[in-house]
């Protein structure tokens, strides 16, 4: 349970109740803005109590669903438990839960996939409708009634500002020493009243360390002590290691040409095993001192902070394995001085990304020979997770890299295809593609020259000849030669896989 010193405001402390009592305050049809980003800082007990209410309603024959907005992905105690009882009518802006994914792809749950920097703005503009309830995890409440953020910030500021009613989970598992790590910016506005966001360095602080919330909006406070969801990263395989090596070599080449400084520019990295391998390689590389302006702090960045390779990191959340989560808690004072957690509308803001000149490194599902990237859909129609923040950074980066292994499913799928089955990042936003085979630098190249770079440098040898054959025949038979395609077979690799299990 929460220690008494976690809820220091007497008026708010009077609203302490059980998760079941809080869930009873949520009616059918509610739109709920919930905290949570990549498995950190999400509410962990009220969603389960709400799922039990929904199950009871279903048993009576009553309809009971809610719409769920978050920062990004959460954990099984939120997405999984509500999806398993068919309790979510609509979900946005990003998810990674297997139960939710199955429901979405079965057409049983509506899903809106949104650029993460756009969510708060679009909610303020009213594009998604009215927000009824904010359900937010915090690490504590100060005597003045200010809310100490938890291990993620996400869209919590917007949920607390706009919701009619607020339910707080005060989680004593979260280190109270998180206080001071956050930078909550209250200077955003809608057009025509916008002002520049005054971040000139990744470590700049422009806001305050706590959330502000009118006390009369808070209707329930629930003490908890539940841990965040851990991310189990795999040991880097040989392909990941080669990708990492290619990227470090590429950055070294850019430094040698004078296009990057010796300490590079602020790093942005997607989450995952390949991303951690790249960070590990950078930790051993020659570039000093590094900084990061990204959306998620993962294992590799904590290691770089510990080693001194990384001087500072700005993000909106953590995504850590169990051992690195223990390290964060054990050395929270050290990290608090080097990490800034911001609202995702600021951590991912295109204005700031462009100003700082971030080096954006994001994963993908597939790329085509002209540089279009699919990062969300398997075989064109089945959502995997969502676009997340990759578009926020890719479109505005100093250099935009997309990274993947050249094949998947034991070589039965080529990640380099004639035409991607779904486009998330057009060829105009993709500057560099990296696989374990090599690097395709697409900057300044016309489509046909991009195709040669991608096929020669990034495609797996097992598929290279077939891609070259397609490209040559397209140049001979396409109705136009700017971006030659044979429309009757551009997706034949995907259909062949669906029919035979191999591309």
C-alpha positions, 0 to 999 in steps of 0.5 A: 500500500501507499505510504502516508507520505505519498499523499500529502494533501489532506483534501485529496487524501479524503478521496482514497477508495478501493479500485472497485469503488473507483471503477463504479464511477465509470459509466458505459460509453465513457471516453477515458484518457489513461496514463501509460507509455511503452509499459511504464506509468500506466494504471494497474488496478482500476482497469481490472476492476472496470473489466470485472464490472464489464463482465458482470454487465455482459452476464446481465445482457447489458452493453458496457464498453469504453473508449481508451486513449493513452500515450502509447502501449501499456500493459496486460493489466490495462489493454489486455484485461479490458480487451479480453472482456470486449470492453474497448469500443475504440483504442488510440493512438498506439498499442502492442498488446496481443489480445488487443491486436487480435481484436483489432484485426478481427474487426472487433475493436476500432483502432485509430493509429496516430502520430504520437506528437499529434495526439494532444493537439488533436484532442485539444482541437476536439477532433476525437470528441469529449474526454470524460475521465482521466485515469492517471498513475502518479508517484505522489501528491504534494502538500499543495496538491500537485501531482508527481509524475510516474515513470512516463509522462505521455499525454497525462497533462492533456488528460488531466487538463481536459477530463471532467473527472480525474481518478488517480492511482498513487503507486508507491512502487515508483521511486519517490525520487522520480520527483524532479526528473520531469519537465511538464510544459504548460506553454502550448496553445492552439493556433493562432496563439502558438509560440515557439517551444524554447528548447535549444539543447536536449537537456533544457528544462522549460516547464515545471516538475509536477502536474497541475490539477484542480482538486475538485476534479479529482473524484478518487485516489487509489493506493497501489504498489504494482510494478511496471511491465518489464520488456524482455530484450533478446541477446543481440544476434549476429544480424543485429550486430552487423546492422549496428556496425554499419550504422557506426561506420556510416556516422563515422563517414559523415563525421569525416566528411564534416556533415556531422560533428565529432559528438554527432547530433542528438540521437533518437532511437526506436525500441527493440533488440536491434535498437539496443544493439546499435546503442551498445555499438555507439557506446563502444564507438569514437563519438563523444559526448553524445546526447539523446532527444527521443521518446523512450529511454531503453536499456542501451541508453541507461548503459551509455549514461552509466559509462559517460558516453551519453551526457544527457537524454530527453524522453517521455518514458522508460522501456526497460528490462528487469535488470536495468529497471533495478539499476534505475531504481537503485541509482535514481539520483544519478539518473535524475540529474541526466534524464528529462521526461517530458509530455510526448507532444514535446518529446516528439515535437517536429519543431524541436526535432528539426531545430536540434537536428536529431539522428532518427533511427527507427525499425520497420516491417518492410521497405520497397525498392524505391524507399517507401517504408511500411512500419505498421501492417503485416501483409498490407492489412493486419496491424502489428502495433502502430506508427508510434513516434517514428513519423514525428522524427523521420520527417523532421530529422537531420538524417532519417534511418530505417533499420531492419534485418533483410529477411524474416520468418527464417528467410521465407519473407524478404523485408525488401520488396518490389512495393510495400503492402502499406505505406507509413513513410514515403520515399521522401522521408526515408534517407537511409536504409540499413540491414545486416547486408549494408547501407543504402544512402538514398539522399539526393538520388532519383527513384531508379538510382535509389532502387539500385542502392537498396537492391545491391546493398540491403536485400538478402542475396536469396532475393537480390536477383529476383528484385533485380529482375523485377526492376529491369522488367519494370523499366522495360514495361512500365507506363512511365520510367520515373518510378517504374512498376509492373502493377499486375505483379507489384504485390505478387511477393505478398500474395505468394507468401499468403498462398504458399508460406514463402515469398 
